[in-house]
């Protein structure tokens, strides 16, 4: 199950998220999203756990927990929606 984690501090890195989720089960992958220009965290990331049961437990237990002084939000990731062109069509 893919898990969306938001409100992360700028210092949180992939390894930090992995350590946070590992007590709840196996973690397949972790990806803190980085800004391409500043190379700093954008404040959110994704954690993939193969067991849906472990992932649901992690979501329930970690949602609202304080990490680096910030209360993180943890939910099941939703599929990415296609972005529109802003309503402008150029031909």
Secondary structure, DSSP 8 states (H G I E B T S, - for coil): -EEEEES--TT--HHHHHHHHHTTS---EEEEEE-TTT-SEEEEEEEE-S-HHHHHHHHHHHTT-EETTEE-EEEE---------TT----
